[in-house]
């Protein structure tokens, strides 16, 4: 009786478990995802803005501002005085239309819940910044080609334009946050009360001025950037004001993200429907 030889058994190496991603890798992936979502949201908002009636409305308002307020030669101080309120108002209206009509809440909430809500809000803020910057540069170009500036240096125009763009971006971001479901009626009323007190502090005197002074502190970066068009100098104080306004913008986006997520957690049915 013959015995068949036994074949040698090949040892199979055990499968090594896949290590979990390190915190650094996970944070980089989240950052890349947020950047792509930001660009996609900004492109969507800008594409809808260009194809809507709001672009000709903004251009018509800009032309009316130029024809009414800048008919005669003027200095840079007058120009930036008027444009701060004129283009600032156009920016506020455009930002409201962007998050209520062009990209309604159901659209950007769906995008945010599927990817990154903070990235979507950042994209909407970026779209508003692009629109306001375009309007400012267009108005500045109209004033230059029609030779409206009298006795104005290039440095004064550049410094004033930087301050005006920074202030309009802050106004647009604030409008977006107040127009989204992240804020309720109570928060909006509290903001209006603070704004009235902050402006009133500039005209108050005596004990009332001391009492209202804390309400003015948050407006200091805005006032410093507004003053760029008067002095024509940015300096270290101006750089600090620009950094403060950038911190305001990022803080407002973070606040809107946190509040929206909190409201969605309190109302899970709304999140499921989205």
GUBA-363409 format. One line per 10 residues: their letters; for each residue x, y, z of C-alpha. Coordinates in nm, 3 decimals. Layout:
N
a	X,Y,Z; ...
% end
This chain:
274
xxxxxxxxxx	0.000,0.000,0.000; 0.153,0.323,-0.122; 0.123,0.644,0.071; 0.071,0.963,-0.125; 0.312,1.236,-0.038; 0.161,1.523,0.152; 0.194,1.859,-0.022; 0.354,2.129,0.190; 0.108,2.380,0.320; 0.185,2.739,0.228
xxxxxxxxxx	0.158,2.970,0.518; -0.061,3.268,0.444; 0.039,3.589,0.603; -0.235,3.735,0.820; -0.407,4.038,0.677; -0.283,4.345,0.846; -0.565,4.574,0.961; -0.579,4.911,0.791; -0.469,5.172,1.041; -0.717,5.452,1.104
xxxxxxxxxx	-0.630,5.786,0.949; -0.421,6.011,1.162; -0.578,6.334,1.291; -0.355,6.532,1.056; -0.470,6.334,0.750; -0.835,6.352,0.853; -0.815,6.728,0.905; -0.647,6.775,0.566; -0.923,6.575,0.396; -1.188,6.785,0.567
xxxxxxxxxx	-1.008,7.103,0.465; -0.990,6.990,0.100; -1.358,6.896,0.105; -1.451,7.232,0.255; -1.247,7.416,-0.009; -1.415,7.230,-0.295; -1.759,7.292,-0.146; -1.674,7.660,-0.099; -1.577,7.698,-0.465; -1.885,7.506,-0.582
xxxxxxxxxx	-2.120,7.719,-0.371; -1.956,8.042,-0.487; -1.979,7.934,-0.853; -2.346,7.841,-0.812; -2.431,8.175,-0.650; -2.238,8.380,-0.907; -2.384,8.186,-1.200; -2.738,8.241,-1.077; -2.662,8.606,-1.006; -2.529,8.669,-1.357
xxxxxxxxxx	-2.829,8.497,-1.519; -3.087,8.674,-1.301; -3.236,9.020,-1.305; -3.026,9.122,-1.005; -2.717,9.193,-1.213; -2.891,9.461,-1.426; -3.059,9.593,-1.110; -2.721,9.638,-0.940; -2.573,9.799,-1.251; -2.872,10.036,-1.276
xxxxxxxxxx	-2.834,10.134,-0.909; -2.462,10.187,-0.960; -2.521,10.407,-1.265; -2.786,10.608,-1.079; -2.544,10.659,-0.790; -2.278,10.783,-1.031; -2.507,11.018,-1.224; -2.671,11.169,-0.916; -2.377,11.202,-0.677; -2.075,11.234,-0.905
xxxxxxxxxx	-2.180,11.483,-1.171; -1.905,11.733,-1.088; -1.535,11.698,-0.998; -1.472,11.589,-0.640; -1.203,11.471,-0.405; -1.134,11.119,-0.285; -1.283,11.189,0.058; -1.621,11.277,-0.095; -1.605,10.975,-0.324; -1.545,10.724,-0.045
xxxxxxxxxx	-1.798,10.897,0.179; -2.072,10.844,-0.077; -1.966,10.499,-0.196; -1.947,10.362,0.159; -2.321,10.416,0.198; -2.417,10.373,-0.168; -2.233,10.053,-0.255; -2.271,9.934,0.103; -2.649,9.953,0.059; -2.631,9.774,-0.278
xxxxxxxxxx	-2.416,9.503,-0.120; -2.669,9.450,0.160; -2.959,9.417,-0.085; -2.761,9.183,-0.311; -2.649,8.961,-0.023; -3.008,8.932,0.098; -3.128,8.839,-0.252; -2.846,8.587,-0.282; -2.946,8.377,0.021; -3.323,8.428,0.001
xxxxxxxxxx	-3.403,8.426,-0.372; -3.113,8.318,-0.592; -2.984,8.043,-0.360; -3.275,7.979,-0.121; -3.220,7.815,0.219; -3.339,7.472,0.104; -3.066,7.470,-0.163; -2.765,7.566,0.048; -2.884,7.359,0.344; -2.901,7.049,0.124
xxxxxxxxxx	-2.553,7.121,-0.008; -2.422,7.179,0.342; -2.570,6.867,0.498; -2.429,6.649,0.219; -2.081,6.798,0.240; -1.984,7.093,0.462; -2.227,7.354,0.585; -1.948,7.592,0.680; -1.796,7.551,0.334; -2.128,7.644,0.170
xxxxxxxxxx	-2.165,7.954,0.389; -1.808,8.053,0.309; -1.885,8.013,-0.062; -2.187,8.242,-0.038; -1.974,8.497,0.147; -1.708,8.470,-0.124; -1.969,8.529,-0.395; -2.090,8.842,-0.216; -1.730,8.964,-0.184; -1.672,8.916,-0.558
xxxxxxxxxx	-1.989,9.109,-0.646; -1.914,9.402,-0.413; -1.552,9.423,-0.531; -1.668,9.426,-0.894; -1.913,9.710,-0.823; -1.650,9.917,-0.640; -1.391,9.877,-0.915; -1.651,9.955,-1.182; -1.757,10.276,-1.009; -1.393,10.373,-0.959
xxxxxxxxxx	-1.328,10.308,-1.328; -1.622,10.528,-1.429; -1.495,10.810,-1.211; -1.144,10.779,-1.357; -1.239,10.770,-1.726; -1.472,11.069,-1.682; -1.197,11.258,-1.495; -1.413,11.331,-1.191; -1.129,11.322,-0.938; -0.969,11.656,-0.852
xxxxxxxxxx	-0.639,11.679,-0.664; -0.631,11.309,-0.573; -0.324,11.086,-0.557; -0.307,10.721,-0.661; -0.209,10.614,-0.310; -0.520,10.773,-0.165; -0.740,10.590,-0.415; -0.575,10.254,-0.350; -0.596,10.286,0.028; -0.956,10.405,0.016
xxxxxxxxxx	-1.054,10.122,-0.220; -0.899,9.862,0.012; -1.090,9.997,0.311; -1.414,10.019,0.114; -1.384,9.661,-0.014; -1.314,9.532,0.338; -1.616,9.715,0.481; -1.848,9.594,0.203; -1.735,9.233,0.253; -1.813,9.265,0.623
xxxxxxxxxx	-2.156,9.415,0.547; -2.233,9.137,0.301; -2.130,8.865,0.546; -2.338,9.019,0.824; -2.640,9.038,0.593; -2.599,8.672,0.496; -2.585,8.559,0.859; -2.886,8.770,0.961; -3.085,8.649,0.657; -3.031,8.276,0.712
xxxxxxxxxx	-3.223,8.053,0.956; -2.916,8.074,1.181; -3.068,8.381,1.347; -3.414,8.438,1.484; -3.616,8.753,1.541; -3.472,8.806,1.889; -3.113,8.801,1.766; -3.194,9.041,1.482; -3.364,9.282,1.722; -3.065,9.261,1.958
xxxxxxxxxx	-2.834,9.344,1.670; -3.044,9.646,1.571; -3.050,9.773,1.930; -2.671,9.742,1.953; -2.628,9.920,1.617; -2.846,10.212,1.729; -2.655,10.242,2.057; -2.319,10.224,1.877; -2.410,10.505,1.637; -2.565,10.709,1.919
xxxxxxxxxx	-2.240,10.690,2.114; -2.070,10.913,1.856; -2.311,11.198,1.932; -2.339,11.146,2.308; -2.145,11.343,2.565; -2.088,11.336,2.939; -2.191,11.032,3.137; -2.402,10.900,2.849; -2.095,10.891,2.625; -1.906,10.686,2.884
xxxxxxxxxx	-2.203,10.454,2.922; -2.236,10.394,2.546; -1.864,10.371,2.473; -1.849,9.987,2.496; -2.111,9.963,2.221; -1.876,10.156,1.991; -1.577,9.923,2.031; -1.694,9.666,1.776; -1.734,9.943,1.517; -1.374,10.063,1.550
xxxxxxxxxx	-1.230,9.839,1.272; -1.506,9.956,1.037; -1.434,10.320,1.124; -1.059,10.277,1.073; -1.111,10.116,0.729; -1.355,10.392,0.642; -1.086,10.645,0.730; -0.846,10.503,0.467; -1.018,10.717,0.205; -0.958,11.030,0.414
xxxxxxxxxx	-0.594,10.990,0.514; -0.469,10.772,0.229; -0.250,10.586,0.481; -0.310,10.233,0.611; -0.024,10.187,0.858; -0.008,9.935,1.141; -0.341,10.046,1.282; -0.503,9.991,0.945; -0.351,9.644,0.915; -0.489,9.556,1.259
xxxxxxxxxx	-0.831,9.684,1.150; -0.819,9.468,0.835; -0.722,9.164,1.043; -1.006,9.241,1.284; -1.258,9.260,1.001; -1.126,8.930,0.861; -1.176,8.780,1.208; -1.530,8.922,1.210; -1.605,8.753,0.877; -1.470,8.412,0.984
xxxxxxxxxx	-1.642,8.444,1.321; -1.978,8.525,1.163; -1.951,8.225,0.928; -1.858,8.001,1.222; -2.150,8.138,1.426; -2.396,8.074,1.140; -2.266,7.718,1.100; -2.302,7.640,1.470; -2.650,7.791,1.499; -2.780,7.618,1.185
xxxxxxxxxx	-2.656,7.280,1.305; -2.812,7.338,1.647; -3.148,7.425,1.492; -3.134,7.119,1.267; -3.057,6.895,1.566; -3.359,7.036,1.748; -3.578,6.970,1.442; -3.455,6.638,1.297; -3.761,6.612,1.070; -3.643,6.916,0.874
xxxx	-3.298,6.759,0.831; -3.455,6.433,0.706; -3.670,6.620,0.454; -3.362,6.798,0.320
% end
